[in-house]
Amino acid sequence: KEVLDVMLELASEGMTMLVVSHEMGFVKEAADRILFMDEGRIVEEMTPEEMRAATKNLDLAKEERTRQFLSKILV
């Protein structure tokens, strides 16, 4: 199995994990909470549902830094 598949399986079994990733598809599937960080600080917190909406409409992200990140990742 791929590493991400194993991690998804563990998450579905209820394992608590702290994961740092730029794989937004994986993050939206596996996470209960999504934290955006910049320079070592949390700048925004979202649910996977809020993240899905923000990837379709960047204006839904509250922070400019989050919008910048998402716009580069979604290209």
Backbone atoms as SQL, in Angstrom:
CREATE TABLE atoms (id INTEGER PRIMARY KEY, chain TEXT, resi INTEGER, resn TEXT, atom TEXT, x REAL, y REAL, z REAL);
INSERT INTO atoms VALUES
  (1, 'A', 1, 'LYS', 'N', 0.838, -1.198, 0.000),
  (2, 'A', 1, 'LYS', 'CA', 0.000, 0.000, 0.000),
  (3, 'A', 1, 'LYS', 'C', 0.870, 1.244, 0.000),
  (4, 'A', 2, 'GLU', 'N', 0.321, 2.275, -0.588),
  (5, 'A', 2, 'GLU', 'CA', 0.981, 3.575, -0.548),
  (6, 'A', 2, 'GLU', 'C', 0.871, 4.153, 0.859),
  (7, 'A', 3, 'VAL', 'N', 1.808, 5.008, 1.196),
  (8, 'A', 3, 'VAL', 'CA', 1.827, 5.622, 2.527),
  (9, 'A', 3, 'VAL', 'C', 0.520, 6.361, 2.809),
  (10, 'A', 4, 'LEU', 'N', 0.034, 7.145, 1.852),
  (11, 'A', 4, 'LEU', 'CA', -1.199, 7.901, 2.070),
  (12, 'A', 4, 'LEU', 'C', -2.391, 6.979, 2.297),
  (13, 'A', 5, 'ASP', 'N', -2.424, 5.839, 1.614),
  (14, 'A', 5, 'ASP', 'CA', -3.510, 4.877, 1.821),
  (15, 'A', 5, 'ASP', 'C', -3.491, 4.323, 3.239),
  (16, 'A', 6, 'VAL', 'N', -2.306, 3.999, 3.732),
  (17, 'A', 6, 'VAL', 'CA', -2.173, 3.499, 5.105),
  (18, 'A', 6, 'VAL', 'C', -2.623, 4.566, 6.095),
  (19, 'A', 7, 'MET', 'N', -2.234, 5.804, 5.850),
  (20, 'A', 7, 'MET', 'CA', -2.627, 6.890, 6.749),
  (21, 'A', 7, 'MET', 'C', -4.141, 7.100, 6.734),
  (22, 'A', 8, 'LEU', 'N', -4.773, 7.007, 5.568),
  (23, 'A', 8, 'LEU', 'CA', -6.234, 7.122, 5.486),
  (24, 'A', 8, 'LEU', 'C', -6.909, 5.998, 6.264),
  (25, 'A', 9, 'GLU', 'N', -6.366, 4.800, 6.144),
  (26, 'A', 9, 'GLU', 'CA', -6.913, 3.658, 6.876),
  (27, 'A', 9, 'GLU', 'C', -6.806, 3.881, 8.384),
  (28, 'A', 10, 'LEU', 'N', -5.653, 4.340, 8.834),
  (29, 'A', 10, 'LEU', 'CA', -5.461, 4.608, 10.261),
  (30, 'A', 10, 'LEU', 'C', -6.409, 5.701, 10.750),
  (31, 'A', 11, 'ALA', 'N', -6.591, 6.743, 9.952),
  (32, 'A', 11, 'ALA', 'CA', -7.508, 7.823, 10.324),
  (33, 'A', 11, 'ALA', 'C', -8.938, 7.299, 10.432),
  (34, 'A', 12, 'SER', 'N', -9.334, 6.435, 9.505),
  (35, 'A', 12, 'SER', 'CA', -10.696, 5.883, 9.541),
  (36, 'A', 12, 'SER', 'C', -10.907, 4.985, 10.753),
  (37, 'A', 13, 'GLU', 'N', -9.812, 4.443, 11.293),
  (38, 'A', 13, 'GLU', 'CA', -9.887, 3.613, 12.500),
  (39, 'A', 13, 'GLU', 'C', -9.848, 4.458, 13.770),
  (40, 'A', 14, 'GLY', 'N', -9.745, 5.774, 13.615),
  (41, 'A', 14, 'GLY', 'CA', -9.795, 6.663, 14.765),
  (42, 'A', 14, 'GLY', 'C', -8.453, 7.063, 15.341),
  (43, 'A', 15, 'MET', 'N', -7.363, 6.725, 14.667),
  (44, 'A', 15, 'MET', 'CA', -6.049, 7.109, 15.182),
  (45, 'A', 15, 'MET', 'C', -5.865, 8.620, 15.075),
  (46, 'A', 16, 'THR', 'N', -5.368, 9.206, 16.140),
  (47, 'A', 16, 'THR', 'CA', -5.049, 10.629, 16.135),
  (48, 'A', 16, 'THR', 'C', -3.676, 10.818, 15.508),
  (49, 'A', 17, 'MET', 'N', -3.593, 11.728, 14.539),
  (50, 'A', 17, 'MET', 'CA', -2.323, 12.001, 13.865),
  (51, 'A', 17, 'MET', 'C', -2.169, 13.497, 13.661),
  (52, 'A', 18, 'LEU', 'N', -0.953, 13.937, 13.702),
  (53, 'A', 18, 'LEU', 'CA', -0.612, 15.297, 13.305),
  (54, 'A', 18, 'LEU', 'C', 0.214, 15.147, 12.041),
  (55, 'A', 19, 'VAL', 'N', -0.314, 15.649, 10.931),
  (56, 'A', 19, 'VAL', 'CA', 0.311, 15.445, 9.624),
  (57, 'A', 19, 'VAL', 'C', 0.567, 16.798, 8.976),
  (58, 'A', 20, 'VAL', 'N', 1.746, 16.964, 8.427),
  (59, 'A', 20, 'VAL', 'CA', 2.078, 18.161, 7.654),
  (60, 'A', 20, 'VAL', 'C', 2.126, 17.736, 6.193),
  (61, 'A', 21, 'SER', 'N', 1.322, 18.387, 5.354),
  (62, 'A', 21, 'SER', 'CA', 1.244, 17.960, 3.958),
  (63, 'A', 21, 'SER', 'C', 0.804, 19.100, 3.053),
  (64, 'A', 22, 'HIS', 'N', 1.284, 19.032, 1.811),
  (65, 'A', 22, 'HIS', 'CA', 0.786, 19.913, 0.760),
  (66, 'A', 22, 'HIS', 'C', -0.174, 19.150, -0.153),
  (67, 'A', 23, 'GLU', 'N', -0.449, 17.885, 0.163),
  (68, 'A', 23, 'GLU', 'CA', -1.364, 17.047, -0.614),
  (69, 'A', 23, 'GLU', 'C', -2.799, 17.365, -0.198),
  (70, 'A', 24, 'MET', 'N', -3.377, 18.391, -0.802),
  (71, 'A', 24, 'MET', 'CA', -4.671, 18.887, -0.358),
  (72, 'A', 24, 'MET', 'C', -5.793, 17.863, -0.520),
  (73, 'A', 25, 'GLY', 'N', -5.753, 17.032, -1.541),
  (74, 'A', 25, 'GLY', 'CA', -6.766, 15.989, -1.695),
  (75, 'A', 25, 'GLY', 'C', -6.746, 15.031, -0.520),
  (76, 'A', 26, 'PHE', 'N', -5.558, 14.614, -0.127),
  (77, 'A', 26, 'PHE', 'CA', -5.397, 13.739, 1.033),
  (78, 'A', 26, 'PHE', 'C', -5.866, 14.439, 2.301),
  (79, 'A', 27, 'VAL', 'N', -5.459, 15.680, 2.466),
  (80, 'A', 27, 'VAL', 'CA', -5.814, 16.444, 3.666),
  (81, 'A', 27, 'VAL', 'C', -7.333, 16.539, 3.804),
  (82, 'A', 28, 'LYS', 'N', -8.022, 16.850, 2.708),
  (83, 'A', 28, 'LYS', 'CA', -9.482, 16.993, 2.759),
  (84, 'A', 28, 'LYS', 'C', -10.164, 15.671, 3.109),
  (85, 'A', 29, 'GLU', 'N', -9.560, 14.552, 2.709),
  (86, 'A', 29, 'GLU', 'CA', -10.133, 13.238, 2.993),
  (87, 'A', 29, 'GLU', 'C', -9.864, 12.775, 4.415),
  (88, 'A', 30, 'ALA', 'N', -8.668, 13.018, 4.913),
  (89, 'A', 30, 'ALA', 'CA', -8.228, 12.410, 6.169),
  (90, 'A', 30, 'ALA', 'C', -8.448, 13.277, 7.404),
  (91, 'A', 31, 'ALA', 'N', -8.519, 14.575, 7.232),
  (92, 'A', 31, 'ALA', 'CA', -8.473, 15.482, 8.387),
  (93, 'A', 31, 'ALA', 'C', -9.836, 15.738, 9.019),
  (94, 'A', 32, 'ASP', 'N', -9.802, 15.983, 10.317),
  (95, 'A', 32, 'ASP', 'CA', -10.952, 16.524, 11.040),
  (96, 'A', 32, 'ASP', 'C', -10.825, 18.036, 11.128),
  (97, 'A', 33, 'ARG', 'N', -9.578, 18.489, 11.238),
  (98, 'A', 33, 'ARG', 'CA', -9.256, 19.922, 11.313),
  (99, 'A', 33, 'ARG', 'C', -8.069, 20.173, 10.401),
  (100, 'A', 34, 'ILE', 'N', -8.080, 21.318, 9.741),
  (101, 'A', 34, 'ILE', 'CA', -6.979, 21.708, 8.860),
  (102, 'A', 34, 'ILE', 'C', -6.455, 23.044, 9.361),
  (103, 'A', 35, 'LEU', 'N', -5.163, 23.085, 9.628),
  (104, 'A', 35, 'LEU', 'CA', -4.523, 24.313, 10.097),
  (105, 'A', 35, 'LEU', 'C', -3.578, 24.807, 9.021),
  (106, 'A', 36, 'PHE', 'N', -3.663, 26.086, 8.699),
  (107, 'A', 36, 'PHE', 'CA', -2.728, 26.708, 7.775),
  (108, 'A', 36, 'PHE', 'C', -1.714, 27.470, 8.603),
  (109, 'A', 37, 'MET', 'N', -0.443, 27.244, 8.292),
  (110, 'A', 37, 'MET', 'CA', 0.624, 27.886, 9.050),
  (111, 'A', 37, 'MET', 'C', 1.468, 28.758, 8.136),
  (112, 'A', 38, 'ASP', 'N', 2.011, 29.810, 8.707),
  (113, 'A', 38, 'ASP', 'CA', 2.928, 30.700, 8.004),
  (114, 'A', 38, 'ASP', 'C', 3.967, 31.169, 9.009),
  (115, 'A', 39, 'GLU', 'N', 5.220, 30.967, 8.676),
  (116, 'A', 39, 'GLU', 'CA', 6.329, 31.366, 9.540),
  (117, 'A', 39, 'GLU', 'C', 6.171, 30.819, 10.956),
  (118, 'A', 40, 'GLY', 'N', 5.738, 29.546, 11.043),
  (119, 'A', 40, 'GLY', 'CA', 5.635, 28.876, 12.332),
  (120, 'A', 40, 'GLY', 'C', 4.410, 29.223, 13.159),
  (121, 'A', 41, 'ARG', 'N', 3.490, 29.993, 12.591),
  (122, 'A', 41, 'ARG', 'CA', 2.286, 30.397, 13.330),
  (123, 'A', 41, 'ARG', 'C', 1.038, 29.924, 12.598),
  (124, 'A', 42, 'ILE', 'N', 0.043, 29.518, 13.356),
  (125, 'A', 42, 'ILE', 'CA', -1.245, 29.145, 12.767),
  (126, 'A', 42, 'ILE', 'C', -1.954, 30.425, 12.337),
  (127, 'A', 43, 'VAL', 'N', -2.276, 30.501, 11.047),
  (128, 'A', 43, 'VAL', 'CA', -2.957, 31.695, 10.542),
  (129, 'A', 43, 'VAL', 'C', -4.445, 31.449, 10.282),
  (130, 'A', 44, 'GLU', 'N', -4.831, 30.172, 10.123),
  (131, 'A', 44, 'GLU', 'CA', -6.244, 29.881, 9.876),
  (132, 'A', 44, 'GLU', 'C', -6.517, 28.415, 10.178),
  (133, 'A', 45, 'GLU', 'N', -7.726, 28.155, 10.656),
  (134, 'A', 45, 'GLU', 'CA', -8.187, 26.792, 10.912),
  (135, 'A', 45, 'GLU', 'C', -9.486, 26.582, 10.155),
  (136, 'A', 46, 'MET', 'N', -9.603, 25.407, 9.518),
  (137, 'A', 46, 'MET', 'CA', -10.808, 25.074, 8.753),
  (138, 'A', 46, 'MET', 'C', -11.198, 23.631, 9.001),
  (139, 'A', 47, 'THR', 'N', -12.455, 23.339, 8.728),
  (140, 'A', 47, 'THR', 'CA', -12.902, 21.951, 8.644),
  (141, 'A', 47, 'THR', 'C', -12.655, 21.489, 7.202),
  (142, 'A', 48, 'PRO', 'N', -12.694, 20.184, 6.953),
  (143, 'A', 48, 'PRO', 'CA', -12.566, 19.729, 5.560),
  (144, 'A', 48, 'PRO', 'C', -13.651, 20.319, 4.652),
  (145, 'A', 49, 'GLU', 'N', -14.861, 20.490, 5.187),
  (146, 'A', 49, 'GLU', 'CA', -15.950, 21.070, 4.393),
  (147, 'A', 49, 'GLU', 'C', -15.643, 22.522, 4.023),
  (148, 'A', 50, 'GLU', 'N', -15.132, 23.276, 4.988),
  (149, 'A', 50, 'GLU', 'CA', -14.756, 24.665, 4.714),
  (150, 'A', 50, 'GLU', 'C', -13.617, 24.720, 3.701),
  (151, 'A', 51, 'MET', 'N', -12.696, 23.766, 3.796),
  (152, 'A', 51, 'MET', 'CA', -11.572, 23.704, 2.859),
  (153, 'A', 51, 'MET', 'C', -12.073, 23.421, 1.442),
  (154, 'A', 52, 'ARG', 'N', -13.007, 22.477, 1.306),
  (155, 'A', 52, 'ARG', 'CA', -13.571, 22.169, -0.015),
  (156, 'A', 52, 'ARG', 'C', -14.212, 23.417, -0.617),
  (157, 'A', 53, 'ALA', 'N', -14.961, 24.141, 0.194),
  (158, 'A', 53, 'ALA', 'CA', -15.615, 25.364, -0.286),
  (159, 'A', 53, 'ALA', 'C', -14.580, 26.418, -0.661),
  (160, 'A', 54, 'ALA', 'N', -13.545, 26.565, 0.150),
  (161, 'A', 54, 'ALA', 'CA', -12.516, 27.583, -0.110),
  (162, 'A', 54, 'ALA', 'C', -11.701, 27.261, -1.356),
  (163, 'A', 55, 'THR', 'N', -11.546, 25.979, -1.685),
  (164, 'A', 55, 'THR', 'CA', -10.812, 25.643, -2.906),
  (165, 'A', 55, 'THR', 'C', -11.623, 25.997, -4.148),
  (166, 'A', 56, 'LYS', 'N', -12.944, 26.107, -3.993),
  (167, 'A', 56, 'LYS', 'CA', -13.802, 26.515, -5.110),
  (168, 'A', 56, 'LYS', 'C', -13.992, 28.022, -5.162),
  (169, 'A', 57, 'ASN', 'N', -13.902, 28.660, -3.998),
  (170, 'A', 57, 'ASN', 'CA', -14.074, 30.110, -3.904),
  (171, 'A', 57, 'ASN', 'C', -13.069, 30.628, -2.878),
  (172, 'A', 58, 'LEU', 'N', -11.925, 31.096, -3.349),
  (173, 'A', 58, 'LEU', 'CA', -10.838, 31.511, -2.456),
  (174, 'A', 58, 'LEU', 'C', -11.254, 32.598, -1.478),
  (175, 'A', 59, 'ASP', 'N', -12.269, 33.379, -1.826),
  (176, 'A', 59, 'ASP', 'CA', -12.720, 34.445, -0.929),
  (177, 'A', 59, 'ASP', 'C', -13.296, 33.901, 0.378),
  (178, 'A', 60, 'LEU', 'N', -13.602, 32.604, 0.422),
  (179, 'A', 60, 'LEU', 'CA', -14.125, 32.012, 1.656),
  (180, 'A', 60, 'LEU', 'C', -13.032, 31.809, 2.705),
  (181, 'A', 61, 'ALA', 'N', -11.777, 31.797, 2.272),
  (182, 'A', 61, 'ALA', 'CA', -10.676, 31.754, 3.244),
  (183, 'A', 61, 'ALA', 'C', -10.616, 33.108, 3.935),
  (184, 'A', 62, 'LYS', 'N', -10.462, 33.093, 5.253),
  (185, 'A', 62, 'LYS', 'CA', -10.496, 34.346, 6.017),
  (186, 'A', 62, 'LYS', 'C', -9.216, 35.154, 5.877),
  (187, 'A', 63, 'GLU', 'N', -8.102, 34.459, 5.740),
  (188, 'A', 63, 'GLU', 'CA', -6.799, 35.133, 5.742),
  (189, 'A', 63, 'GLU', 'C', -6.197, 35.205, 4.341),
  (190, 'A', 64, 'GLU', 'N', -5.594, 36.321, 4.040),
  (191, 'A', 64, 'GLU', 'CA', -4.942, 36.519, 2.738),
  (192, 'A', 64, 'GLU', 'C', -3.859, 35.474, 2.501),
  (193, 'A', 65, 'ARG', 'N', -3.107, 35.141, 3.531),
  (194, 'A', 65, 'ARG', 'CA', -2.016, 34.162, 3.376),
  (195, 'A', 65, 'ARG', 'C', -2.576, 32.796, 2.986),
  (196, 'A', 66, 'THR', 'N', -3.714, 32.430, 3.521),
  (197, 'A', 66, 'THR', 'CA', -4.358, 31.164, 3.149),
  (198, 'A', 66, 'THR', 'C', -4.793, 31.213, 1.691),
  (199, 'A', 67, 'ARG', 'N', -5.380, 32.325, 1.273),
  (200, 'A', 67, 'ARG', 'CA', -5.796, 32.472, -0.138),
  (201, 'A', 67, 'ARG', 'C', -4.594, 32.364, -1.071),
  (202, 'A', 68, 'GLN', 'N', -3.479, 32.980, -0.698),
  (203, 'A', 68, 'GLN', 'CA', -2.268, 32.906, -1.521),
  (204, 'A', 68, 'GLN', 'C', -1.796, 31.462, -1.647),
  (205, 'A', 69, 'PHE', 'N', -1.753, 30.752, -0.528),
  (206, 'A', 69, 'PHE', 'CA', -1.315, 29.354, -0.538),
  (207, 'A', 69, 'PHE', 'C', -2.230, 28.515, -1.423),
  (208, 'A', 70, 'LEU', 'N', -3.523, 28.610, -1.202),
  (209, 'A', 70, 'LEU', 'CA', -4.464, 27.808, -1.980),
  (210, 'A', 70, 'LEU', 'C', -4.391, 28.127, -3.463),
  (211, 'A', 71, 'SER', 'N', -4.213, 29.387, -3.813),
  (212, 'A', 71, 'SER', 'CA', -4.148, 29.752, -5.234),
  (213, 'A', 71, 'SER', 'C', -2.931, 29.126, -5.910),
  (214, 'A', 72, 'LYS', 'N', -1.835, 28.976, -5.189),
  (215, 'A', 72, 'LYS', 'CA', -0.633, 28.354, -5.771),
  (216, 'A', 72, 'LYS', 'C', -0.759, 26.839, -5.832),
  (217, 'A', 73, 'ILE', 'N', -1.358, 26.242, -4.820),
  (218, 'A', 73, 'ILE', 'CA', -1.518, 24.788, -4.769),
  (219, 'A', 73, 'ILE', 'C', -2.529, 24.313, -5.806),
  (220, 'A', 74, 'LEU', 'N', -3.544, 25.115, -6.070),
  (221, 'A', 74, 'LEU', 'CA', -4.638, 24.699, -6.949),
  (222, 'A', 74, 'LEU', 'C', -4.379, 24.955, -8.424),
  (223, 'A', 75, 'VAL', 'N', -3.235, 25.485, -8.764),
  (224, 'A', 75, 'VAL', 'CA', -2.924, 25.799, -10.167),
  (225, 'A', 75, 'VAL', 'C', -2.847, 24.539, -10.989);
